[in-house]
Amino acid sequence: MSETSRDIILRRIRESLQMPAPQPAAPDFSRPLHPALHDDLAVTFAESFVRAGGTFYYCVSEEHFYDQLFTYKKDKALDNLYVWEPELKKMLHTGGIGFIGDETDWLPKADAGLTTCEALVARTGSVLVSAASASGRRLSIYPDQHLVLARASQIVPDIGDALKRVQQTHDNKLPSMISLTTGPSRTADIEKTLVLGAHGPRSIVLFLLDDAPEATA
């Protein structure tokens, strides 16, 4: 008597039950959780940052930064760039870059805000900002575009390193707000349709200033 489909299935089940199921390999907790980073953290950060949806500019000098920012403002027609940090204001005055430095009726006009940051996380391409700067909690959140001026010396491998850097910078007194930004604000909660700018800026742009000391002959 030939086997029916049901008989074949039941036989296979019985045979499989007679053999122990293969067990997954035991985890090796001595191995690092994440793959090794590139030798140059700036390269790793740039790749991760762009992969997350950010726009990246490498600046070899402050003059190069002025040129890059001027061109970006012109290309994006940014008439209202808000800058609140004194050091950034001083830099932009030196470079002849137009900006708005006060908070008068700023919210409905803010095309973009330019801030500094606490650290850059190479592995995730994240920008860590805090409420400790003169930009406060708002300038990295409300404008449609968040522009960041950072330095290569601020790049750290992982998030834990970034938090340690914040502790050291502020003498173990953490700011009232610390935020990690990884790419532009986005959501796909409604019908799985990706929407940018849902909870914050629609785009994030980073100007990385190379502050490595020049090699001497």
C-alpha positions in Angstrom: 0.0 0.0 0.0 1.5 3.3 -1.1 2.1 6.1 1.4 -0.3 9.0 1.4 1.0 12.6 1.7 -0.1 12.5 5.3 1.8 9.3 6.0 5.0 10.8 4.5 4.7 13.9 6.6 4.1 11.9 9.8 7.1 9.6 9.0 9.4 12.6 8.5 8.2 14.1 11.8 8.9 10.8 13.7 12.3 10.5 12.1 13.2 14.1 13.0 12.1 13.5 16.6 14.6 10.6 16.9 17.5 13.0 16.1 18.4 15.8 18.5 18.0 19.2 17.0 21.2 21.0 16.2 22.2 23.5 18.8 23.4 27.0 18.0 27.0 27.7 18.7 27.8 29.1 22.1 28.4 32.9 22.0 32.0 34.0 22.3 31.7 36.8 24.8 35.4 37.6 24.5 34.9 38.9 20.9 33.8 42.5 20.3 30.1 43.1 19.7 30.7 45.3 16.7 33.2 44.8 13.8 36.4 46.7 13.9 36.4 50.4 13.0 38.5 51.9 10.1 41.9 53.1 11.2 40.8 56.6 10.4 37.8 57.5 12.5 37.0 60.4 10.3 36.5 58.1 7.4 34.3 55.8 9.4 32.2 58.7 10.7 31.7 60.2 7.2 30.6 56.8 5.8 28.2 56.2 8.7 26.9 59.8 8.7 26.1 59.7 4.9 24.6 56.2 5.2 22.2 57.6 7.8 21.0 60.4 5.4 23.3 63.3 6.4 25.1 65.7 4.1 28.8 65.8 4.8 31.4 68.5 4.0 35.1 68.1 4.8 36.9 71.4 5.4 40.7 71.6 5.4 40.7 75.0 7.0 38.4 77.7 8.3 38.6 79.6 5.0 37.5 76.4 3.3 34.6 76.1 5.7 33.5 79.7 4.9 33.5 78.8 1.2 31.6 75.6 1.7 29.0 77.3 3.9 28.6 80.3 1.6 28.0 78.0 -1.4 25.6 75.8 0.6 23.6 78.8 1.7 23.4 80.1 -1.9 22.5 76.8 -3.4 19.7 76.1 -0.8 18.5 79.8 -0.8 18.9 80.0 3.0 18.0 83.6 3.8 17.5 83.0 7.5 20.4 81.1 9.1 20.3 81.4 12.9 23.4 81.3 14.9 23.4 81.9 18.7 26.8 80.7 19.9 29.3 83.5 20.4 32.3 81.7 19.0 30.3 80.7 15.8 29.1 84.3 15.4 32.7 85.5 15.6 33.8 83.0 13.0 31.0 83.9 10.6 31.7 87.6 11.0 35.4 86.8 10.1 34.3 84.8 7.0 31.7 87.4 5.9 28.9 84.9 6.1 25.4 86.4 6.8 23.4 85.1 9.7 20.8 86.1 12.3 22.1 86.2 15.8 19.1 87.1 17.9 15.9 85.2 18.8 13.3 87.9 17.8 10.4 86.1 16.2 12.8 83.4 15.0 10.6 80.3 15.0 8.5 81.0 11.9 11.5 82.3 10.0 14.2 79.8 10.8 15.3 78.1 7.5 18.3 76.7 9.3 20.3 76.7 12.5 24.0 76.4 12.8 25.4 74.8 16.0 28.4 73.1 17.4 28.3 69.7 19.1 29.7 67.8 22.0 31.0 64.8 20.0 30.7 62.7 16.9 30.2 59.0 17.1 32.1 57.2 14.3 30.3 53.8 14.4 26.8 55.2 14.1 27.4 58.5 12.3 25.7 60.3 15.2 26.0 63.9 16.3 25.8 64.4 20.1 24.5 67.8 21.2 23.5 69.1 24.6 21.8 72.0 26.2 25.1 73.3 27.6 25.9 75.5 24.5 24.3 78.9 23.7 22.2 77.1 21.1 20.3 75.4 23.9 17.7 72.8 23.3 16.0 74.6 20.4 18.3 75.5 17.6 19.1 71.9 16.7 15.4 70.9 16.8 13.0 73.5 15.3 14.6 74.8 12.1 14.0 72.8 8.9 17.8 72.3 8.5 20.3 71.6 11.2 23.8 72.7 10.2 26.7 71.6 12.4 30.3 72.7 12.6 32.5 70.0 14.2 36.2 69.3 14.4 37.9 66.0 13.6 39.3 65.9 17.2 35.7 65.5 18.4 35.2 62.1 16.7 35.1 59.1 19.1 34.6 55.4 18.3 31.3 54.7 20.1 28.4 56.2 22.1 30.0 55.3 25.4 33.1 57.2 24.5 31.0 60.2 23.5 29.2 60.2 26.9 32.5 60.0 28.7 33.7 63.0 26.7 30.7 65.0 27.8 31.4 64.1 31.4 35.0 65.2 31.1 34.1 68.4 29.3 31.6 69.4 32.0 33.5 68.2 35.0 31.2 65.2 35.6 28.1 67.6 35.7 26.0 66.4 32.8 24.0 69.0 30.9 20.2 69.0 31.4 19.7 67.6 27.9 21.9 65.3 25.8 20.7 64.2 22.4 22.1 61.8 19.8 21.1 62.8 16.2 21.5 60.1 13.6 20.4 61.4 10.2 17.4 63.6 9.6 14.2 63.3 11.6 12.0 60.6 10.0 9.1 58.3 10.6 7.1 55.7 8.6 4.5 55.0 11.2 1.6 56.0 9.0 1.0 53.4 6.2 4.8 52.8 6.1 5.3 56.0 4.1 8.6 57.6 4.9 8.2 61.2 6.0 11.2 63.5 6.7 11.1 66.2 9.3 8.4 64.5 11.4 10.0 65.3 14.8 12.8 67.6 14.0 14.9 68.9 11.1 14.3 67.6 7.6 18.0 67.5 6.9 21.3 67.5 8.9 24.4 68.9 7.3 27.9 68.6 8.9 31.0 70.6 8.2 34.0 68.7 9.6 36.9 71.0 10.1 40.3 69.3 10.1 42.0 70.5 13.2 44.9 68.0 13.1 48.3 69.7 13.7 50.4 70.1 10.6 53.2 67.6 10.2 56.6 69.1 10.6 59.5 68.2 8.3 
